[in-house]
């Protein structure tokens, strides 16, 4: 068993791949072996988390997830705890392994109750596993409400009930776990959309079964390699890459300046700024390193361009030229909105010359506009939305949010494990766009640059000093690279 930390990449398997692995394991193992291992793993983690607990409430569903819970109850009773099982199933309707688990719990003397115990020390959610697709209702919904309101720590078995293991979408009623023990495989839904809020700290037990690397559906990104930030003694600003930021329409100059600041502090050799509203700012007194230039003077074939931050409707006028001439391009915010509403710009984006890398950095609403669907549809399956955009426009796409998803044609999607609600403030996305551009400008491949930037951006928020407000400008100056 291991605790999942953002220290290394992990392979993620969706429900279909997990089911295939489970069926293969069941065919090669003695009956009941896998469920007994699962129950033992749950009991061991529960004991490690609360070694001095007394009453442990196990809310068990009518299928195999409930069987895992009943197996755990047997082991907890043997360890001196007081497990109380509430169960929604019927013995004659149980799958074979779960039926055996029920028999073992009965023979061991585990207490079965019709009502949740008062003031449990720990709640274990074993109601629905990865196959649970229906919205919890009736007694199950009531128990979920009691679990969430209990005030006790909550441990979910495999996935929190109400969470889609593939997408991270939640039903209207879902368990808010403090810990989740993922069994056999790690599931993508634990790390994106609502998954991080539902799952809490994720743990993983393979149950002694080796995963199939060919069936990986996504990866949980690890930190950038230190070697990517190393500079030779003979390096100079010319070989660190140039970034040009194009945006900042009237009233939105700050967004472009934040993107430029992000690129500057992330280590770009030189940063140019071309403001669409060029009448208000000619010099940035707090960051004199930023060089303001008219759009016509930028050498598009030698710089990595960030376009769209604070661009408003004015950005549409420069996009045809950029899409055809920019060597490396990061498109954000209003550039994405302009492309979403203009089929000619979409065609230019799709047919950018080979060897001219492009990164799109939409938040869910911008992604929805590009796909011609609703924001809810994007959030219902963020991984799929990122893959669809990457395939449609043949470029790297980052769908931002909790568990930012980076996708590219022919690549396994990467989910970012860092970041928190401190980033939910204006301008942090502009800083991220500048950070991506700095990484691309330094020579890092676009897909790697995007997921590296997402990780670093989120890690800064995770490490942010308690009590200190996180503003976009402070975030930008905290960047290194």
SENU-630406 format. One line per field, with one value per residue (C-alpha): residue in three letters; x, y, z. Coordinates in steps of 0.2 Angstrom, whole numbers, plus 5000, padded with zeros to 4 digits. Example, Ala and Ser with C-alpha at 12.3 -4.5 7.8 and 13.67 -1.06 7.14 Angstrom:
BEGIN
res = c(ALA, SER)
X = c(5062, 5068)
Y = c(4978, 4995)
Z = c(5039, 5036)
REM end
This chain:
BEGIN
res = c(UNK, UNK, UNK, UNK, UNK, UNK, UNK, UNK, UNK, UNK, UNK, UNK, UNK, UNK, UNK, UNK, UNK, UNK, UNK, UNK, UNK, UNK, UNK, UNK, UNK, UNK, UNK, UNK, UNK, UNK, UNK, UNK, UNK, UNK, UNK, UNK, UNK, UNK, UNK, UNK, UNK, UNK, UNK, UNK, UNK, UNK, UNK, UNK, UNK, UNK, UNK, UNK, UNK, UNK, UNK, UNK, UNK, UNK, UNK, UNK, UNK, UNK, UNK, UNK, UNK, UNK, UNK, UNK, UNK, UNK, UNK, UNK, UNK, UNK, UNK, UNK, UNK, UNK, UNK, UNK, UNK, UNK, UNK, UNK, UNK, UNK, UNK, UNK, UNK, UNK, UNK, UNK, UNK, UNK, UNK, UNK, UNK, UNK, UNK, UNK, UNK, UNK, UNK, UNK, UNK, UNK, UNK, UNK, UNK, UNK, UNK, UNK, UNK, UNK, UNK, UNK, UNK, UNK, UNK, UNK, UNK, UNK, UNK, UNK, UNK, UNK, UNK, UNK, UNK, UNK, UNK, UNK, UNK, UNK, UNK, UNK, UNK, UNK, UNK, UNK, UNK, UNK, UNK, UNK, UNK, UNK, UNK, UNK, UNK, UNK, UNK, UNK, UNK, UNK, UNK, UNK, UNK, UNK, UNK, UNK, UNK, UNK, UNK, UNK, UNK, UNK, UNK, UNK, UNK, UNK, UNK, UNK, UNK, UNK, UNK, UNK, UNK, UNK, UNK, UNK, UNK, UNK, UNK, UNK, UNK, UNK, UNK, UNK, UNK, UNK, UNK, UNK, UNK, UNK, UNK, UNK, UNK, UNK, UNK, UNK, UNK, UNK, UNK, UNK, UNK, UNK, UNK, UNK, UNK, UNK, UNK, UNK, UNK, UNK, UNK, UNK, UNK, UNK, UNK, UNK, UNK, UNK, UNK, UNK, UNK, UNK, UNK, UNK, UNK, UNK, UNK, UNK, UNK, UNK, UNK, UNK, UNK, UNK, UNK, UNK, UNK, UNK, UNK, UNK, UNK, UNK, UNK, UNK, UNK, UNK, UNK, UNK, UNK, UNK, UNK, UNK, UNK, UNK, UNK, UNK, UNK, UNK, UNK, UNK, UNK, UNK, UNK, UNK, UNK, UNK, UNK, UNK, UNK, UNK, UNK, UNK, UNK, UNK, UNK, UNK, UNK, UNK, UNK, UNK, UNK, UNK, UNK, UNK, UNK, UNK, UNK, UNK, UNK, UNK, UNK, UNK, UNK, UNK, UNK, UNK, UNK, UNK, UNK, UNK, UNK, UNK, UNK, UNK, UNK, UNK, UNK, UNK, UNK, UNK, UNK, UNK, UNK, UNK, UNK, UNK, UNK, UNK, UNK, UNK, UNK, UNK, UNK, UNK, UNK, UNK, UNK, UNK, UNK, UNK, UNK, UNK, UNK, UNK, UNK, UNK, UNK, UNK, UNK, UNK, UNK, UNK, UNK, UNK, UNK, UNK, UNK, UNK, UNK, UNK, UNK, UNK, UNK, UNK, UNK, UNK, UNK, UNK, UNK, UNK, UNK, UNK, UNK, UNK, UNK, UNK, UNK, UNK, UNK, UNK, UNK, UNK, UNK, UNK, UNK, UNK, UNK, UNK, UNK, UNK, UNK, UNK, UNK, UNK, UNK, UNK, UNK, UNK, UNK, UNK, UNK, UNK, UNK, UNK, UNK, UNK, UNK, UNK, UNK, UNK, UNK, UNK, UNK, UNK, UNK, UNK, UNK, UNK, UNK, UNK, UNK, UNK, UNK, UNK, UNK, UNK, UNK, UNK, UNK, UNK, UNK, UNK, UNK, UNK, UNK, UNK, UNK, UNK, UNK, UNK, UNK, UNK, UNK, UNK, UNK, UNK, UNK, UNK, UNK, UNK, UNK, UNK, UNK, UNK, UNK, UNK, UNK, UNK, UNK, UNK, UNK, UNK, UNK, UNK, UNK, UNK, UNK, UNK, UNK, UNK, UNK, UNK, UNK, UNK, UNK, UNK, UNK, UNK, UNK, UNK, UNK, UNK, UNK, UNK, UNK, UNK, UNK)
X = c(5000, 5006, 5001, 4999, 5010, 5015, 5033, 5032, 5021, 5008, 4998, 4979, 4967, 4948, 4934, 4935, 4954, 4952, 4938, 4949, 4963, 4951, 4944, 4961, 4966, 4950, 4954, 4971, 4968, 4958, 4940, 4938, 4956, 4955, 4940, 4949, 4965, 4954, 4946, 4963, 4970, 4955, 4957, 4975, 4973, 4959, 4970, 4985, 4974, 4965, 4974, 4964, 4947, 4933, 4917, 4919, 4904, 4905, 4891, 4890, 4881, 4873, 4888, 4906, 4911, 4900, 4908, 4925, 4918, 4911, 4928, 4936, 4924, 4930, 4948, 4944, 4934, 4949, 4960, 4950, 4939, 4920, 4914, 4896, 4890, 4874, 4870, 4859, 4860, 4851, 4861, 4852, 4856, 4875, 4889, 4898, 4913, 4902, 4891, 4906, 4911, 4894, 4895, 4912, 4906, 4891, 4902, 4915, 4901, 4902, 4887, 4875, 4863, 4849, 4854, 4871, 4879, 4879, 4896, 4907, 4926, 4928, 4916, 4920, 4911, 4909, 4892, 4896, 4913, 4918, 4903, 4891, 4883, 4866, 4863, 4862, 4844, 4833, 4843, 4859, 4857, 4852, 4868, 4879, 4871, 4875, 4893, 4896, 4888, 4896, 4911, 4921, 4935, 4929, 4938, 4931, 4934, 4940, 4931, 4919, 4901, 4894, 4910, 4913, 4929, 4933, 4929, 4929, 4911, 4899, 4881, 4871, 4873, 4891, 4903, 4916, 4930, 4946, 4955, 4952, 4960, 4960, 4961, 4970, 4972, 4972, 4957, 4958, 4942, 4951, 4962, 4952, 4935, 4927, 4938, 4951, 4937, 4928, 4943, 4954, 4971, 4972, 4980, 4983, 4985, 4988, 4981, 4996, 4991, 5003, 4994, 4994, 5004, 4996, 4979, 4984, 4971, 4980, 4995, 4996, 5010, 5026, 5037, 5049, 5066, 5079, 5090, 5077, 5080, 5099, 5109, 5126, 5139, 5141, 5123, 5116, 5099, 5100, 5099, 5086, 5072, 5062, 5044, 5032, 5015, 5002, 4986, 4980, 4966, 4959, 4955, 4964, 4982, 4986, 4982, 4996, 5008, 5004, 5008, 5024, 5029, 5026, 5037, 5050, 5051, 5051, 5067, 5064, 5079, 5070, 5051, 5043, 5025, 5014, 4999, 4983, 4980, 4996, 4991, 4992, 5008, 5025, 5036, 5033, 5042, 5041, 5048, 5059, 5066, 5049, 5052, 5037, 5036, 5023, 5016, 5023, 5041, 5040, 5050, 5037, 5049, 5061, 5050, 5037, 5021, 5008, 4992, 4975, 4978, 4966, 4964, 4946, 4938, 4954, 4964, 4955, 4963, 4981, 4976, 4977, 4995, 5000, 4993, 5002, 5019, 5022, 5036, 5029, 5012, 5002, 4984, 4974, 4958, 4951, 4962, 4952, 4936, 4940, 4945, 4929, 4918, 4927, 4929, 4943, 4953, 4950, 4956, 4972, 4975, 4972, 4984, 4998, 5015, 5022, 5036, 5027, 5021, 5005, 4997, 4979, 4976, 4957, 4947, 4931, 4920, 4933, 4934, 4916, 4915, 4929, 4920, 4902, 4895, 4891, 4903, 4894, 4898, 4916, 4916, 4907, 4922, 4937, 4949, 4938, 4936, 4955, 4957, 4944, 4951, 4969, 4963, 4952, 4966, 4981, 4990, 4993, 4978, 4977, 4960, 4963, 4954, 4956, 4966, 4972, 4972, 4985, 4982, 4990, 4987, 4995, 4999, 4992, 4983, 4992, 4982, 4991, 4990, 4995, 4986, 4972, 4958, 4971, 4973, 4954, 4958, 4960, 4976, 4983, 4978, 4988, 5003, 5001, 5001, 5017, 5025, 5020, 5028, 5044, 5046, 5042, 5055, 5068, 5067, 5056, 5043, 5026, 5017, 5030, 5031, 5013, 5012, 5028, 5020, 5004, 5014, 5025, 5010, 5000, 5015, 5018, 5000, 5002, 5017, 5010, 5013, 4997, 4989, 4998, 4986, 4990, 4988, 4993, 5007, 5014, 5013, 5022, 5037, 5038, 5042, 5059, 5067)
Y = c(5000, 5017, 5035, 5045, 5060, 5072, 5066, 5054, 5050, 5037, 5027, 5029, 5016, 5019, 5008, 4997, 4994, 4991, 4978, 4969, 4968, 4962, 4948, 4942, 4942, 4933, 4919, 4916, 4917, 4905, 4910, 4925, 4929, 4946, 4952, 4945, 4955, 4971, 4969, 4966, 4982, 4992, 4986, 4989, 5007, 5010, 5004, 5014, 5030, 5028, 5015, 5020, 5020, 5011, 5010, 5010, 5011, 5002, 5007, 4993, 4992, 4978, 4972, 4969, 4985, 4981, 4964, 4972, 4982, 4966, 4958, 4973, 4972, 4954, 4960, 4975, 4964, 4952, 4967, 4973, 4986, 4987, 4987, 4990, 4986, 4993, 4984, 4987, 4970, 4953, 4937, 4928, 4943, 4944, 4941, 4925, 4933, 4946, 4932, 4923, 4939, 4941, 4923, 4926, 4942, 4932, 4918, 4930, 4939, 4956, 4967, 4971, 4985, 4994, 5011, 5020, 5020, 5035, 5045, 5033, 5036, 5031, 5030, 5018, 5021, 5004, 5008, 5009, 5005, 5010, 5002, 5013, 5024, 5028, 5043, 5037, 5038, 5032, 5024, 5025, 5044, 5045, 5036, 5047, 5062, 5054, 5050, 5068, 5075, 5063, 5074, 5057, 5054, 5045, 5032, 5027, 5010, 5011, 5027, 5039, 5034, 5046, 5050, 5044, 5035, 5039, 5058, 5065, 5071, 5069, 5065, 5077, 5066, 5061, 5056, 5068, 5057, 5061, 5046, 5035, 5018, 5014, 4996, 4987, 5003, 5022, 5029, 5046, 5053, 5053, 5067, 5079, 5089, 5085, 5070, 5079, 5086, 5070, 5058, 5068, 5059, 5045, 5028, 5014, 4995, 4984, 4969, 4959, 4961, 4969, 4982, 4981, 4996, 4995, 4999, 5016, 5029, 5044, 5048, 5058, 5070, 5071, 5086, 5092, 5085, 5097, 5095, 5105, 5120, 5119, 5132, 5131, 5143, 5149, 5153, 5170, 5178, 5174, 5155, 5156, 5160, 5175, 5177, 5190, 5194, 5201, 5207, 5220, 5229, 5245, 5242, 5225, 5229, 5221, 5203, 5205, 5212, 5197, 5185, 5194, 5194, 5175, 5172, 5184, 5176, 5159, 5162, 5168, 5177, 5192, 5196, 5208, 5215, 5222, 5230, 5231, 5247, 5255, 5272, 5269, 5261, 5263, 5258, 5246, 5255, 5240, 5228, 5238, 5221, 5220, 5228, 5236, 5234, 5238, 5222, 5226, 5226, 5208, 5195, 5181, 5167, 5169, 5171, 5161, 5171, 5172, 5179, 5183, 5188, 5203, 5204, 5208, 5209, 5218, 5202, 5195, 5207, 5200, 5182, 5178, 5184, 5176, 5159, 5159, 5166, 5163, 5150, 5144, 5150, 5149, 5154, 5159, 5169, 5180, 5173, 5156, 5165, 5174, 5157, 5148, 5161, 5161, 5146, 5155, 5156, 5138, 5133, 5143, 5135, 5118, 5120, 5128, 5123, 5107, 5110, 5126, 5120, 5127, 5126, 5131, 5135, 5136, 5136, 5125, 5139, 5143, 5124, 5123, 5137, 5129, 5112, 5120, 5112, 5117, 5120, 5106, 5094, 5099, 5097, 5080, 5073, 5084, 5071, 5068, 5087, 5090, 5075, 5081, 5098, 5092, 5080, 5094, 5107, 5095, 5104, 5103, 5108, 5111, 5111, 5121, 5118, 5106, 5092, 5102, 5090, 5091, 5082, 5081, 5070, 5053, 5056, 5049, 5063, 5070, 5075, 5088, 5084, 5101, 5117, 5122, 5135, 5149, 5150, 5155, 5173, 5185, 5184, 5167, 5160, 5174, 5170, 5152, 5156, 5166, 5151, 5139, 5151, 5152, 5133, 5132, 5146, 5137, 5122, 5110, 5101, 5109, 5094, 5093, 5112, 5113, 5099, 5105, 5123, 5117, 5107, 5121, 5134, 5123, 5118, 5136, 5138, 5122, 5129, 5147, 5153, 5152, 5169, 5177, 5182, 5174, 5187, 5184, 5197, 5189, 5172, 5178, 5184, 5168, 5158, 5152, 5143)
Z = c(5000, 4996, 4999, 4983, 4983, 4969, 4969, 4954, 4939, 4941, 4928, 4929, 4923, 4919, 4924, 4908, 4910, 4929, 4926, 4913, 4925, 4939, 4928, 4923, 4942, 4947, 4933, 4940, 4959, 4971, 4974, 4986, 4986, 4979, 4990, 5005, 5000, 4998, 5015, 5023, 5015, 5020, 5038, 5039, 5032, 5045, 5059, 5053, 5052, 5069, 5079, 5095, 5087, 5095, 5085, 5066, 5055, 5039, 5027, 5014, 4997, 4989, 4978, 4978, 4986, 5001, 5001, 5003, 5017, 5026, 5024, 5032, 5046, 5050, 5051, 5061, 5074, 5075, 5079, 5093, 5085, 5086, 5068, 5065, 5047, 5040, 5024, 5009, 5001, 5002, 5004, 4989, 4978, 4981, 4969, 4974, 4982, 4992, 4998, 5005, 5013, 5021, 5027, 5035, 5044, 5051, 5057, 5065, 5075, 5066, 5072, 5058, 5061, 5052, 5059, 5059, 5076, 5086, 5086, 5077, 5077, 5059, 5044, 5030, 5014, 5005, 4997, 4978, 4969, 4952, 4944, 4953, 4940, 4947, 4958, 4976, 4983, 4997, 5012, 5003, 5001, 5019, 5024, 5014, 5022, 5039, 5034, 5029, 5044, 5057, 5060, 5060, 5048, 5032, 5022, 5005, 4998, 4980, 4976, 4986, 4983, 4970, 4961, 4943, 4943, 4925, 4925, 4942, 4940, 4955, 4957, 4967, 4983, 4986, 5000, 5005, 5011, 5020, 5013, 4998, 4996, 4978, 4974, 4960, 4950, 4952, 4943, 4934, 4942, 4959, 4953, 4942, 4942, 4959, 4962, 4973, 4984, 4986, 4988, 5000, 5003, 4990, 4995, 4983, 4985, 4970, 4980, 4973, 4955, 4942, 4931, 4912, 4906, 4888, 4895, 4904, 4901, 4909, 4920, 4935, 4932, 4942, 4946, 4932, 4932, 4940, 4924, 4914, 4925, 4924, 4915, 4909, 4915, 4897, 4895, 4890, 4887, 4869, 4872, 4886, 4873, 4869, 4873, 4866, 4874, 4863, 4872, 4884, 4876, 4884, 4902, 4902, 4901, 4917, 4910, 4897, 4910, 4922, 4908, 4904, 4922, 4923, 4908, 4915, 4932, 4924, 4916, 4898, 4891, 4885, 4886, 4874, 4877, 4862, 4870, 4859, 4869, 4865, 4871, 4890, 4894, 4887, 4901, 4916, 4931, 4942, 4929, 4918, 4910, 4900, 4883, 4875, 4856, 4843, 4835, 4818, 4825, 4833, 4824, 4824, 4818, 4833, 4848, 4857, 4857, 4871, 4864, 4871, 4889, 4891, 4872, 4871, 4854, 4847, 4847, 4832, 4821, 4824, 4825, 4806, 4805, 4821, 4817, 4800, 4806, 4824, 4827, 4844, 4850, 4867, 4865, 4880, 4885, 4872, 4858, 4861, 4861, 4845, 4837, 4844, 4834, 4818, 4806, 4796, 4812, 4816, 4799, 4801, 4818, 4812, 4797, 4806, 4798, 4805, 4818, 4824, 4841, 4848, 4866, 4870, 4888, 4890, 4906, 4905, 4898, 4884, 4881, 4879, 4866, 4856, 4856, 4853, 4869, 4887, 4901, 4911, 4896, 4898, 4916, 4915, 4906, 4907, 4900, 4885, 4881, 4882, 4870, 4858, 4857, 4854, 4840, 4832, 4832, 4831, 4846, 4864, 4875, 4894, 4901, 4917, 4934, 4948, 4941, 4925, 4910, 4897, 4880, 4863, 4848, 4851, 4869, 4885, 4894, 4910, 4925, 4936, 4955, 4962, 4966, 4977, 4979, 4982, 4963, 4961, 4959, 4944, 4934, 4939, 4922, 4914, 4924, 4919, 4900, 4903, 4912, 4898, 4885, 4895, 4895, 4877, 4873, 4883, 4871, 4881, 4870, 4870, 4879, 4892, 4894, 4897, 4911, 4919, 4920, 4927, 4940, 4945, 4945, 4957, 4968, 4972, 4978, 4988, 4997, 4999, 5017, 5027, 5030, 5015, 5001, 4985, 4971, 4953, 4953, 4969, 4961, 4946, 4956, 4965, 4950, 4946, 4931)
REM end
